């Protein structure tokens, strides 16, 4: 069932080498092949690689340094979606991947959202509609009524619907455990001959993720500051699990630009609560965080949302970056 690309290569060799050679070559190839798994972005690549135990058989659609939200797929990448034995993705996060899966993947895909059990966005943050409204207010837009107002209202509702569920489940190790189990179960169906191996790999990873969750529970149990100010609303699962109050400058969409009213509101909150740190991210510009920090006299620290590894990432894999994030949070929230 798996190894579509390898199978085509074997057929081509058969026509050259003859039937006898083809039989022995095919047998040895089937013993060494593993299913070709295509992951939409890094956290899913990490899980799939650990579960298969063969990172070379796992490919990723989102290249390092590319914001997953902005991903566009080339015709070649769409072909990879079609040819993979299993495509692992999170619906709603990447429109290009959703479209490719719907058109090309058929029944060889796994949407992890069910296992991840996404929750509604609860952080205090600006959405795109708020940013647009702030900008319009600065231009005296309240003088205009009718179609323009209806258009703004529709845009605000559309953004609210799209951002209703927080997609950043991978920043919660407990949810990553559930995703690991779902990935293991599905890969075992694709390649039942190696099901026991996949189960053993998944069990090991699950243990590491549970240990990571315990470190977060202990490390963030006693923090001086409850308010947690971030540029992008990516850390809601961490805040929810550890009784932190997440304040996002830009909202759930990393592309939305906060207006002057939102920046002023966050600055007032920072001054009132005496929050010492504003967190920015690897793939986002520091400009927004620096603007608020300069106005309030706070520090800017880097949190990695783990949407992809880059040279600037504070670790070499999911586990090490998550531990680096924990130390950054402990220092920023002044946890004992």
N, C-alpha and C positions, 0 to 999 in steps of 0.2 A: 504493500500500500504506500509505503514511504519511499523517499529517495528518487523522486521523479526524474530529476536531472541526471543522476547517476545511472538510472536505468536506460535513458536515451543514449548515453555514452556507451554503455555495454552493448546495446543493440548495434551501434555503428561498428564497434570492434568485431562483433560476430560476423558481419558481412565480409570482413577482411581476413580474419584468422580461421574461419571455418567453424562448424558445429561442435566438434570435439573440444577445441580450445574454449569456445564460448561456454560450454557447460561447466568446466572447472573454474573459469574466471568468474562466472555469475555466482557460483556457490560461495567462493571466498569473499566476494564483494558483499553478499547478503549478510554474511556473518559480521562484517566490520562496519557496515553502514549504520547510521543512526538517523532518525527523522530530521528533516530540515525544518527548523522552527524560525519563524519571523516574528520579532517583537516590535511593537510600535515605538517604544521609547525606553530609556535606560533602565528604570526600575524593573520593568517586565523582562528586559534582556538579562538582568542580574538573576532574577528568579529562574528563568528558563535555563540559563547556563548552569546554575547550581543543581537544578533538578536533573537535567540530562547528564551532567558530569562531563560534557563534551562541549566546551565553549565554541569550538570551531563549527559546530553544527547549528549555532544560533546566530542569526543576523538581526540587525536593528535598522529600522527605517529612518530614525531621527539621528543625524550625525552629531558628534560632540560639538558643543558651542551653538547649536541651533535650538531656539526656543520651540518646544514641541507644539505650542499653540499656533505657531506660524508655519508649520511644515507644509510644503508643497511636494507632491510626488511626481517624479519624472516617469515617462512611459516605461523605462526599464524597471523602476521600482514597482510600478503597477503590475508588471509581468512577474516580479518576484512574489507579490501577493498571490497571484494566480497559481504559481508553481510550488509554493511552499506546502509542506505536509501539514503544518499548523501555523495559523496566524493568531497571535495573542495581542489584544488591544483593549482600550477602555473607551467605550462609545461616548460620544459627546465631547471628548477632549480635543480630538483632531479631526476636523471635518474631512480632510483629504483621505485619511485612513478609513473613516466610516464609509465614504463613497466607494473606495477601492474594495473594501471587504464586501460591501453589498453587491457590487458588480462582478467581482472576480473570485472571492474566497469560497462561496458556496457553503458547504457544511464543514469545511476544514478551518474553522475559526473559533476562538474563545474570547468572549467579552467578559472581562473580570469584574465588572461593576456589581454583579449580583453577589459574588463572594466578598467583595470589598465593603458592601453595605454602606454606600455613600449616604451622608447626612446633609441636611440643609445648611447653607451658609448662615452663620449666626454672628459673625464678627461685626463690629462697628466699622463701617468702611464706606468709601465713596464709590458709587457705580458710575457707569458711563453717562447715564442720564443726569446724575448730580453734576458731573464735570461739565456737561453741555449746558446745564441750567446755570451754573456759576459763570460760565463764559458769556452766556446770553445776558445775564444780569449786568455784567460789566459793560455791555454794549447797549443797555437800555432796552432789552428785548421785550420787557413787559408792556411796552407801548404797542407791540404787535399782537394781534389776536387772529383767530380763525384757523386757516389751514396750517400755519407755522406751528401753532400751539398743539394742534392735533398730531402733527408729525412728531414733535418732541415727545408727546405722551406715548405714542406708539413705540418710539425708539426705546424709551425708558422701560416699558412693559416687556419688550422683546429681550432686552438685556437681563431683566429680572428673571424671565423664564429660563434663559440660557444659564444663568448663574445660580439657579435655585439650589443645586446640589454641589457640594464642594468636591472637585475631582481629585484632590491631592491626597488620596488615601495612603500612598506609599510612605508618607511621613509618620504614619502610625504603625509601629511594628506588629501590633496585634492584627491589624487588617492585612498586613503582608503575610502573616501566618495563614490566614484564610485563603489568600490568593495563591500562596505556595501549594496548598492542598488541592485547590481547583486545577492548577497547572499540572501537578503530578497526576491527578486522575485523568485529565484529558490526554496527556502525552502517553500514558499507559494504554489508553484505548487505541492510539495511533500505532504504537509499537508494543503490543502485549508480550512479546518474547522477553522484553527487558523490564517488565513491570516491577519486579522485585527490586531491581537496581534503582529505578526511579523512586520507589517508595523509601528506600534507605537514604538516598540523597535528600529527599524532601524532609525526612525525619531529622536529619542532621541540621539542615537549614532552619527548620522550625525551632529546634533547641537554641540556636544562635539568636534567632529573632526574639524568642521569649526572654533570653538573658538580656538582650538589648532593652526590651521593654522594662525589665526589672531595674536596669540602670537608670532609665528615665524616671521611673516612679520614685526611686530613692533620691536621685539628683535634684528633682524639682519639687520635692515634698515640702521644703521649708524655704520659701523665697520672700525677700523683703518687699519686692515690687510685684503687684498683681497685674498691672497694666503692661502690655507688650506691644510696642509700636513697630509696625513693619511697613515697608514700601508696598509690597504686593500681598494680597490676602491668600498666602499659600500655606500658612501654618496653623490653620484652624483646628486640625485634629490634635496637634500637640497642645494647643491652648485648652481645648475642651477636656482633654484627658487629665490635665494638671491644674485645673481651676485658675487659669490665667485669662485675663480679659484682653482679647486681641483687638487692636485698633489698626486698621489698614488705611494707609494714605490714599492709595489708588483704587482699592477694591479688588474684586475677584479676577478681573481681566488685567494682565500685566501691560496691555497696550493702552489702557484708558489713562488719560491725563487729568489729574485733579486740578480744579479751578482754584483761583485765589481764595475763594471763600472756604474751600475745604482745607487748604494749606493753613489758613489762619485758624481754623477750628482745631486742627491737630496741634498746632503750636500752643494754643491756649490750654489744651488738655495736657500736653507735656509739661508746661509750666506749673499747672495746678497740681498735678500728681507727682511732680519732681522725678519723672522717669529719667534715668541717667543715660539711656542708650536708645538709638533708633537703628533698626536692622535693615540692611539692604541686601541685595542678592548678587550672585555671580553673573547671571546673564542679563541683568538690568543695569541701566545707568544709575550712578550714585547721585545724580543731580538733585532729584526730589528729596532724598534723605539729607543731603548736604544743606539744602535750602532751609529745611526745618531745624536742623542741628545748629546752623549758624545763628538762627534767630533765637534759639532757646539755650544755647550753650551746652548742648548734649554731645555725646560721642556717637560715632557711626561704626557699627560692627557688621561683619559679614556673616549671614546665614545662607546655607546652600539648600535650595529647594529640591535638589537631586533630580532635576528633570533631565540632566545629562552631565557626564563627567567632562571636565576641561582641565587644562594645565593649571588653572586658578582654583580648582576644587581642593578643599582642605582634606584630602584623603584619596585613596586609590580605588575604593569600591564603596558600595552602599553602606556597609557596616562602619567603615572607618569615617566616612563623611557624617553619618548620623551621630557618631560619638564626638566628632569635632563640633557639630551643632549643639550637642548637649553641653559641652564645656563653655561654648560661647553664650548659651542661654543662662547657665549657672552664674557666669561672671556678670552678664548684663542685668539679670534680675536679682543679683546679689543673694544667691541661695547658699545656705549653710549645709 
